[in-house]
Amino acid sequence: MYGFLYEGTYKYEDFDVSTDANGNKVYTLKEGIPYYSGVCQPGDPKYKNVNDSDNVINDDDKVAIGNGHPKHIGGFSNNFQYKNFDLNIFFRWSYGNDILNVNRMLYENPAGRKNTNMFASYVNRWSESNPTSNMPRSNAVGSEVYSSLYVEDGSFLKLQNISIGYTLPERLLRSLRIGNARVYLSADNIATFTSYSGPDPEVSTRHSVLTPGFDWSAYPRSFTTSLGLNVTF
């Protein structure tokens, strides 16, 4: 994942303040503070000046901001049996992978779009009444670019499947001329333990090995149950 390193929002103390002819406040970024756009205002996103050769934030300041490939993945299964009852529990995990949450880029930042629904977290954006927030203000300049602000830890532990079954007694099956019969109830995608803010950390909507962990409008995996019967004659 490639983009800018996010450092928060520009605060009032980053600007010199003057007044125009109409009595409105005019904010001018102080000398020596890097800027992404020449019309930078309080509440706009602040990015790290990586090349440090000038005060302009541009493509030369983009770096690797995340890695969609996990450091390791795995799973483990437990089988339990008591008399004619059996139970299987299956967990899966992924560790060390990042996710680029593009949903937040659009729904925590309208960037000039009107009548667009927002995430509930958008209420914590920078504003005159919330000047210490590090979430960009409404219609912030330069907020709709790839940056570390939208990169999240995608590690997870998932309770993938639980299956419980009961094998009917032989004495009952013998009279029916059945060799074996087992009834079971199974559930999939039961619970996910993760710090990722999206609906499911197991996501990659670009469908390319070059863009793993890209989350844009992915439909979450559904919880499913099934009831079955295995019969051997």
C-alpha positions in Angstrom: 0.0 0.0 0.0 1.4 3.3 -1.1 0.5 6.9 -0.1 1.2 9.7 2.4 2.0 9.3 6.1 -0.9 11.0 8.1 0.1 13.3 10.9 -3.3 14.6 12.0 -5.0 17.9 11.1 -3.8 21.4 10.8 -4.7 23.3 14.0 -5.3 27.0 14.6 -1.7 27.4 15.9 -0.3 26.5 12.6 -1.7 29.7 11.0 -1.2 33.4 11.1 -4.6 35.1 11.4 -5.7 38.3 9.7 -8.9 40.0 8.7 -10.2 40.8 5.3 -12.2 43.9 4.2 -15.4 42.2 5.2 -14.2 41.4 8.7 -13.8 37.7 8.0 -10.8 35.8 9.4 -8.1 34.8 7.0 -5.8 31.9 7.9 -2.4 31.9 6.3 -0.1 28.9 7.0 3.0 29.9 9.0 6.3 29.9 7.2 8.2 26.6 7.3 5.1 24.4 7.8 4.7 21.9 4.9 1.4 22.1 3.0 -0.4 19.8 0.5 -2.4 22.6 -1.1 -1.9 26.4 -1.3 -5.4 27.0 0.2 -4.7 24.9 3.3 -7.1 25.7 6.2 -7.5 24.6 9.8 -8.9 21.1 9.9 -7.3 20.0 6.6 -5.2 16.8 6.7 -1.5 17.1 7.5 0.9 14.7 5.8 4.5 14.0 6.6 7.1 15.8 4.5 9.3 12.8 3.8 11.8 14.2 1.3 12.3 17.3 3.4 13.7 19.3 0.5 10.8 21.8 0.4 7.6 22.6 2.2 5.3 21.1 -0.5 3.7 17.7 0.0 3.6 15.9 -3.3 4.2 12.5 -4.9 7.8 12.6 -3.8 6.6 12.2 -0.2 4.6 9.0 -0.8 5.9 5.9 0.9 4.8 2.3 1.7 2.0 2.7 4.3 0.8 -0.9 4.7 1.1 -4.5 3.5 -2.0 -6.5 2.7 -0.1 -9.8 3.0 -0.3 -11.5 6.4 2.8 -12.6 8.2 1.1 -16.0 8.9 -2.3 -17.6 8.6 -3.6 -20.8 10.2 -6.4 -22.7 11.8 -7.0 -25.3 14.4 -9.8 -27.8 15.0 -11.1 -29.5 18.1 -13.1 -32.7 18.1 -15.1 -33.8 21.2 -17.2 -37.0 21.7 -19.4 -38.1 24.5 -21.4 -41.3 24.0 -23.4 -40.8 20.8 -22.8 -37.0 20.7 -19.9 -35.4 18.7 -18.8 -31.8 18.5 -16.3 -30.1 16.2 -15.1 -26.5 16.6 -12.9 -24.9 13.9 -11.0 -21.6 14.3 -9.0 -19.7 11.6 -6.7 -16.7 12.0 -4.7 -14.2 10.0 -1.9 -12.1 11.5 0.1 -9.1 10.4 -1.9 -8.0 7.3 -3.1 -4.4 6.8 -6.4 -3.3 5.2 -6.9 -0.1 3.2 -10.4 1.0 4.4 -11.5 3.1 1.4 -15.0 3.1 2.9 -13.8 5.5 5.6 -12.1 7.7 3.0 -15.5 8.4 1.5 -17.9 8.1 4.4 -15.9 10.0 7.0 -15.1 12.6 4.4 -17.7 14.0 2.0 -15.2 16.0 0.0 -17.8 18.2 -1.6 -20.4 15.5 -2.1 -23.9 16.7 -1.2 -26.6 14.5 0.3 -24.2 11.7 1.1 -24.7 9.5 4.1 -21.8 9.4 6.5 -20.5 7.0 9.2 -21.5 7.8 12.7 -17.9 8.5 13.5 -18.1 11.5 11.2 -19.6 13.5 14.1 -16.1 13.6 15.6 -14.6 15.5 12.6 -12.7 18.7 13.1 -14.9 21.7 13.5 -14.8 25.1 15.2 -16.4 23.5 18.2 -14.0 20.5 18.0 -10.7 22.0 17.1 -8.5 19.3 18.5 -9.9 16.5 16.4 -7.5 14.6 14.0 -10.4 13.7 11.7 -10.4 16.1 8.7 -13.1 18.8 8.6 -16.0 18.7 6.2 -14.9 19.4 2.6 -11.2 19.3 3.6 -8.7 20.0 0.9 -6.5 17.0 0.1 -8.4 14.5 2.3 -9.5 12.1 -0.6 -6.0 10.6 -1.2 -4.5 7.3 0.0 -2.8 7.8 3.3 -2.0 5.9 6.5 -5.1 7.5 8.0 -7.2 4.8 6.3 -4.8 1.8 6.8 -5.9 -0.5 9.7 -4.7 -3.7 11.2 -6.5 -6.6 9.5 -5.4 -9.4 11.9 -8.3 -11.6 13.0 -9.3 -14.7 14.8 -12.5 -16.2 13.4 -14.8 -18.9 14.8 -15.4 -20.4 11.4 -17.6 -23.4 12.2 -19.3 -25.3 14.9 -20.9 -28.7 14.2 -22.8 -30.8 16.7 -24.1 -34.3 15.8 -25.9 -37.3 17.3 -25.5 -40.8 16.0 -28.6 -42.9 16.4 -28.2 -46.1 18.5 -27.5 -49.3 16.7 -30.4 -51.2 18.3 -32.8 -48.7 16.8 -31.2 -48.8 13.3 -31.0 -52.5 13.2 -34.8 -52.9 13.0 -34.9 -50.3 10.2 -32.1 -52.1 8.3 -29.9 -49.0 8.4 -26.1 -49.4 9.1 -25.5 -45.9 10.5 -27.4 -42.7 10.8 -26.2 -39.3 12.2 -28.2 -36.1 12.4 -26.2 -32.8 12.8 -26.5 -29.1 13.1 -23.8 -26.9 11.7 -23.1 -23.1 11.8 -20.5 -21.1 9.7 -19.0 -17.7 10.1 -20.1 -17.4 13.7 -17.9 -14.7 15.3 -14.8 -12.6 14.3 -12.4 -11.1 16.8 -10.5 -8.2 15.3 -9.7 -4.5 15.8 -10.7 -3.7 12.2 -13.5 -1.2 12.1 -15.1 -2.6 8.9 -17.7 -5.3 8.8 -15.2 -8.1 7.9 -11.4 -8.1 7.9 -11.3 -10.9 5.4 -11.7 -8.7 2.4 -10.1 -7.8 -0.9 -12.5 -6.2 -3.4 -9.9 -5.5 -6.1 -9.5 -9.2 -6.9 -5.8 -8.8 -7.8 -2.6 -10.1 -6.2 -1.3 -6.6 -6.6 -4.0 -5.0 -4.4 -4.6 -7.3 -1.4 -6.6 -5.9 1.6 -8.5 -3.3 -0.4 -11.9 -2.7 1.2 -14.4 -0.8 -0.9 -18.1 -1.5 -0.4 -17.5 -5.2 0.3 -20.6 -7.2 1.3 -19.9 -8.9 4.6 -19.9 -12.7 4.8 -23.2 -14.0 6.1 -23.8 -16.3 9.1 -25.3 -19.6 7.9 -26.7 -22.7 9.5 -27.5 -26.1 8.1 -29.3 -29.2 9.4 -28.4 -32.5 7.9 -28.7 -36.3 8.1 -26.1 -38.8 7.1 -27.4 -42.3 6.5 -25.5 -45.5 5.6 -27.5 -48.6 4.4 
